[in-house]
Amino acid sequence: MRLFFTFLWNYFIFSCILKTQTIKRFLLNDLTGKFKEVLASVLPVTFIVVILHFTFSPLEPTMLYAFLIGSILVIIGLTIFLFGIDQGLGPIGQDIGSAITYTNSFAIIITVSLILGFFISYAEPDLHILASQVGSVTSGQFNKTLMVVAVSIGLGIMMTLGMLRILRSVRLKYVFSAAYGLIFILSFFSSTDFLAIAFDASGATTGAITVPFMLSLAAGVSAIKKDSKLSEADSFGLVGLSSTGAILGVLITGLFLKTGKLEGKLPSTAITEVNLLKTYLSNFIHIAWESFLTLLPIVIAYAIFQICFLKDKKRKILNVLRGLGFTLFGLIIFLLGVNSGFMKVGSQLGIQLASLDSNTLVLIVALFLGFSTVLAEPAVHVLTNQVEEVTGGSVKRSLVFVFLSIAVGLSIFMSALRILVPEIHLWMYLLPGFGIAIILAFFVPDLFVGMAFDAGGVASGPMTATFSLAFVQGIAAQVPTADVVSDGFGMIAIVAMMPIIAIELLGALYQAQLRKMSKLILSHNHQIGDSNE
């Protein structure tokens, strides 16, 4: 008997060790996979800058060093951040989405969605980055805090409507038609300055934190539906619909502000040798605090739901908290690299390339920057992963990446062209562009409609809101006929528009392929039937 219990004890210890080793091996493989993915995404941007430094646009040595250090921090931070998202934010969003749906109380769903929508937007780093740029460029005419509050209120309202849409199974194409119809009407009463900032805000507010949480929230709510096709389609669209709230928030705020034409200039981009180390150290505390505030509302919401509804086991709670720790640490490192190295180099490259005799090079660089920067967006990786999971692998994430890269490359190219050619105005892009997007929504599967409008939000994340926007503003500051406010902003708006059209075209191709396959299967069945006869 003693030998029997000794055997059982040794078997239990061995099983625990084996299980722990398996978990560690799984986590290590996941982390290694994320690192390879991020390395392949960030290196193209770095190579473009280095090549330009040694050819057409030499940078000050200290500025180049700051950029290279920033590149390393972006790679490390983005790897840890994406790893933490899978472990922390994803499960929280799905659990909260399922919990509030099972309550069957519209009052609870509306209240929770409004509060969560406001706070996750208010804490979104991308939105604060854009609001700071707007505040500094306009010399405080459009206050940073006012912009963040206006955007957050709008996003909270539209996110709530998006949650109700999922529960009521309202078709996405009708909801987006109504939302953009209202935006179109308000645009007639808004100045070009606020129009550019409003559409930029829609892309900036759906960033590194907001997108993973909302995708998980939508997945949690739609997963309880009995109809698997409706559940699959409703997993997407919440991000795109919520981002329209940011546009509406800024446009409505602009109607009440009597500021007239927003005037401004581009802040200095100089980095001296004396303050290179200080640049990173001074930014670290500020970024760490803002990153902590970013996650705090979500942690508080998770704690409340854990006490009132979820009541998960201790092990699951510890896993989620560990994931949040990775997310926080990764976000701090990532934003430190972006803010301390990327933005200033982006502005400087824009200024130097725009000052050349020929405009051809600046347009080529804009095109290739768009191709590469979208690959480094954290939220793009989250979205493409979920696309492949929800569709059961029928839509490969690599294919989505190709379509998004082409779309964003053309977006930044179009933005640079608009600055260089004074006759081209922002509305000439946005009006027909979003019009085409709405029309296509009636001819592609609902799954791709939600996926497309979500892609518009996620493609315009931290890298776009910092490096690419700074690059375009640098061009606007150098071109005599351009305005830093009305021309310098608006780039994120185009970046948010083009992926919608691209993914809808992908949906049209996907639908055509399905029809072709069904015809082949039907023809094959007929041949078998004829041969049997």
N, C-alpha and C positions, 0 to 999 in steps of 0.2 A: 504493500500500500504506500509506503514511504517513497519507494522508487517511482510509483505511478504519479504521485503528486510532484515529485522532483522533475519528472519528465514534462508534466503539464506546465510547471513554472518556467522551465527552460524554453519550452515551446512558445509560451507567451512572451518572454523577453526577446527571443529571436524574431518573433512576428512583429513586435513593436519596432525593433531595430531595423528590420527589413522594410517596414512601412515608412519609417522616418527617412531611410535612405532613398526610397522610391519617390517620396514627396520632394526631398531635396533635389534629386536628379531631375524631376519634372520641372521644378521651379528654375533650376539652373539652365535647363534646355530652353525654357520659355524666355528667360532673360537673355540668353545667347542669341536666340532667334530675333528678339526685338532689337538687339544691338546691331546685328547684321543688316536688318531692315533699315534702321535709322542711318547707319553708316552709308549705305547706298543712296539714301535720300539727301543727306546734308553735303556730302562731298562734291556733287556737281556745282552747288552754289559757291563753295570755297574755291574750286578750280577756276570758275569764271572770274572771280575777283582777282585771284593771283595772276591769271593770264593777262587781264586788263592792266594790272599793276606793272607788269614787265613789258607791256606794249604801248597802248594808247593812253592809259590813265594812271600814271604813277602816283602812289599815295605816300604821305609822310611815313617814315619808318615806324613811329609810335602808333599811328593809326592802323597800319598793317598788322603790327604785333597785337593790338587790341582786338582786331578782327579774327586773327588766328586763334587767340585764346578763347574768344567768344565761340568760335566754331567747335572747339573741343568741348566747351561747357554745354553747348547745344546738343551735341551727340550724346554725352553722358546723361544730361538732364532729361532729354526726350526718351531715352531708353528706359530709365527708371520710372518716368512718368507713365509711359504706356503700360509698363509692367504693373504699376500700382493701380491703374484704371481697371484692369482685368480683375484684380483681387479686391478692390474696395468700392469704387463708385458704381460699377456695373451692378453688383448684387444689391446695393442700397436702392438704386433707382427701380430695379425690378420688384423688390420687396415692397417699397412704398406704393408703386403703381398697382400691384395686386391687392395690397391691403385696403387702400381707399376705395377700390372698385368693389371689393367684397362687402363693404359696409352698406352698399345700395342706398347711400344717402347723397343726394345731389348737393346738399348744403355743405357736407364735409368735403366732397370732391372740389367744389368751387372755392371754398375757403383755403384748403390746403394748396390747390394749384395757384391761386392768386399770391399767397404768401411765398411759396417756393419759387414761383416765377420771378417775383420782384427781387428776392434776396440772391438767387443764383446769378441774376443779371447784374445786380448792383456790385457783386463781388467779382465779376468776370474781369480778369486782367486785361484782356484785349480791349474791352470797352474803356477802361481807365487809360490805357495807352492812347487810344484815339481821342478821348476827351481831353487829355493833357495836350496832345498835339493841336487840337482845335483851339483850346484855351490859350496856348502860347503863340500860335500863329495869328490869332485874332486879337491878341493883347487883352484877353479877358472879356471881349464883347459878348461872346457866348461862353458863359461860365462853365467850368468843368463839372462842378457838382450838379448844377441845373440840368446839364445834358445827361449825366448818368441817371439822375432821378427820372427824367422824362422818358428815357429809353426803357428803364426798368419797369415803370408803370405800364407802358405800352406792351412790353413783352409779357408781363404778368397777366394782363387781360387776354391777350391773344393766345397764350399758352393754355389758359383756362378754357377758352372756346375750343382749342384744339383737343383737349381732353374730353370735353362734352361731345365733340364731333366723333371721336373714336367710339364712345359709348352708344351714341345714337346711329352709328354707321352711315353718316352723311358722306357722300362722295366728295373726294378731295377737289376735283376739278370745279365744282360749284363753289366751294369755300374759297379757293384761291381766286376765282373769278370775281367774287364779291369783294375780297380784301384788296386786290389790286385795282378794282374799279373805284373803290373809295380813295385809294392813294392817287389814282389818276385825276380824280376830281379835285382833291386838295392841292395837287401840283400846280393847277392853274392859278391858285391864290398865293403861292409861295415863291420866294426869290430863288435864283439859281444857286446862291450860296447855301441856303438851307436845304435845297433839293439834293445837292451833292453830299452834304454832311449827313442827311437823313438816310440816304441809301448806303453810305459808308457805315453808318451805325448798325444797319441791319446785318452787315457781314461781321462787324467787330464784336457784336454782343453774343454771337454764336461761336464761341471759341473753345479753348482747351478744357474748360470745366463744364460749361453749359451744355455742349453737344453730347458728351458721353452720358451725362445725367439724364437729359431729355430723351435720348435714344433708348436708354434702359427703362425709363418711366413709361414711354409709349409701348415698349415690348412687354412690360409687366401688365399693363392694362389690356392690350390686345390679345395676350396669350390666353386669357380666360374665355375667349369667344369659342363657341362650338364650331363655327365655320372656319376651317383652316385657311381658306383662300382670303377671307376677310381679315383674319388675324395677321396673315403675312403682309397684306397691303397696308394695314393700319399701323404696322411697326414703324413706318416712315411717314413723314409729312409734318410731324409736330415741330421739328426744328424750323422748317421752312415757313410754316404758318406763324410761329412765334416771332420770327425775325421781321415779319411785316408790322408787328407791333412797335418795333424800334423805329421804323420809318414813320408810322403814324404819330408816334410820340414826339419826334423832332419836328415834323411838319406842323402839328397843332401848336407846339411851343413857339415855333417861329411866327405863327399868325398873331400871337399875343405879345411878342417882343417887338418893340418899336426901335430897333437898332439901325434900320436902314441897311446900306451896303456894308458887309463885313470886310474891314480892311486888315491887312496884316503883312508880315514878312517872315522869312525862314530864320529860325534861331541859328546861332553859330554852331558849326560842326567840328571845331578845332579840338584836338586832343594833344596835350603837351606831354613831354617826357616826365615832367615833375609829377603830374597827377594821374599817370597811367594806373598805378597801383591803387591810388585813392579812388579812382573812378569805380573800380570793382568793389572795394571795401565800403565806400559810402552807399553804393547801390544795394549792397547785400542786405543790410538791415531793413531798408525800405521795402525791398522786394520780398524778403522773408515775412515781414509783417503783413503786406498785402496778400501774399499767398496764403498765410494763415487765416486771414479774414475771408478769403475766397472759399475755403473749405469749412469754416466754422458754422455757417447757417445749415449746411448739409449735414454736418455732424450732429448739430442740435436737433434737426428734424428726424434724423435716424434714431437718436436717443429717445425722443418722445414717442415715436412709432414703436420702438423696441419695448418700451414700458407699457404702452396702451394696446398695441395690436399684435406685433410680430412675436415677441417672446422667444427669440431664437436660442439655440444652445450656446453655451459659453465658448465652445471651440469655433463656431461660425462667427460669433461676435469678435473674437480675437483675430480671426483671419481677415475680417473686414477692416478692423482697426489697423492691422499691419499693412493692408493695402493702402489705406488712407495715409499712413506714414510714408510709404514709398511715393505716393502721389504728391504729397506736400514737398518732400525733399527733391524729387525730380523736377517739379514745377519751379522751385526756387532756383535751381541750377540752370534750368532751361531759360527762364526769363532773365537771369543775370547775364548769360551769354548774349541773348538777343538785344537787351537794352544797352549793355556796355560796349558791345563790339559791332553789332550788325547795323543799327540805325544810322550812326554817324558815317560809316563807310558807304551806306546806300545813298545818303544825301550828297556826299562828296563825289561819288561816281556819276550821279545824275548831273551835277554842276559841270564837271570836267568834260563829260561826253557831249553835253549840249553846247559847250563852248567851241567845239570843233567846227571846221568849215563845212563839213558834210553832215547831214542828219541821218545818213544811212546807218552808220555804226550804232547810234543810240537806239534806233528802231530794232536792229538785229539783237542788241544786248537785251532790250526790253522783252523781246520774244523768247530768248533763251532763259532769261531770269524767270519768266512765267512758267516755262516748262519745268524748271528745277525747284523753285521755291514751294510749289504746291506739294511736292513729295515730302517736304520737311514739316508739313502741318500736322500737329498731333491729332486733331479731330478727323482729318482725312483718313488716317490709319484706322481709327475707331469705326468710322462709317463703312469703309470698304470691307473690314472684317465682318461687320454685322450684315452687310449686303450678301456676302458669300454664305454666312450661316443661315440667314432667313430663307434664302432661295435654294438651300440645300446643295450649294456648289454649282448650280446651273448658270449663275452669273459670276464669273471669276473676278476676284478683286484686282488682278493684274490688268484686265480689260477696262475696268472702271478707272484705274489709275491712268491708263493711256488716254481715255476720253477727257478726264479732268485736266491732265497736263496740257493737252492741245488747247482746251478751252481757256485755261488760265494764261497760257502763253499768248494767245490771241487777245485776251483781255488787256494785259499790260502793254502789248503792242498798240492796241487801239487807244489806250490812255495816253501813251506818248505821242501818238499821231494827232490826237485831239489838241494837245498843248502846242505842237509845232505848226498846226494848221488852224489859224484863228476862226475860220469859217465853220469849223466843226464844233457843235455844241453838245453838251451831255445828253440832252433830251433826244437828240437824233439817234443816239445809241439805245437809250433806255425805253423809249416809247415803242419802237418797232420790235425791240428785243423781247421785252416782257409780253408784248402782244403776241408774238410768235409762240412764246412759252405757254401762254394760256390756251391758244388755239390747238397746239400739239397735245395738251393735256386731255383733249376730247378724243384723241385718236390713238393713244397708247394705253397699255394696261395700268390700272390704278397703282400697282406696286411701283412702277417706274415714275409715276407722277409724284408720289411722296418722296421717293428716293432722289429725284431730280431737284426738287425744291430744298430738300435737306442738304444736298451736295452744294447748292449755291451758298448756303450758310457756312458749311464746314471748310470750303476751299479758301475762304477769306479769314484765316486765323492769325496767330501771332506772327508768323513769318511774313505774311502779306501785309498785316497792319503795321509792321515795323520796317523791314528792309525794303520791300517793294514800294510801299507808300512813301518812304523817305527818298527813294530813288526818283520817283515821279515828281515829288515836290522839289527835289534838286533841279530837275529839268525845268519846272515852272518858274523857279527863282532865277534861272539863267536866261530864259527866252523873254525878250523885251515885250512882246505882244501878249504874254500870258499873265494871268492873275494867280497869285499863290493860293488864295482861298478857293475861288470858283473853279480853277483849273487844277490846282494842287490836290484838292479833294475830289472825290468822284471815282477814283480808280477802284476802290473796294466795291463800289456799286456795280461796275462793269464785271469785276471778278465774281461777284455774287450772281450775276445774270447769266453769263456764258455757260457755266456748268449745268444750269437748268436745261438749256437747249441741248447741250451735248448728251446728257443722260437720257433725255426724252428721245433723242435720235437713236441712242443705244437701245431704248425700249422698243422703238419702231422696228429696228433690225432684229431684235429678239423675237418680237411678235411675228415678223415675216418668216423667220427661221422655223418657228413652231408650226405655222401654217404649212410650210413646205414639208416638214417632217410628217405632219398629220396626213397630207395628201399622199406621200410616199407609202405610209403605213396602210392607208385605205386602198391604194392601188395594189399593194402587195397582198392584202387580204382578198381582194377581188380575184387576183390571179390564182391564189390557193383554192378559192371556191370554184373557179372555172375548171381547174385541173382535177378536183375531186369529182366533179360531175362527169 
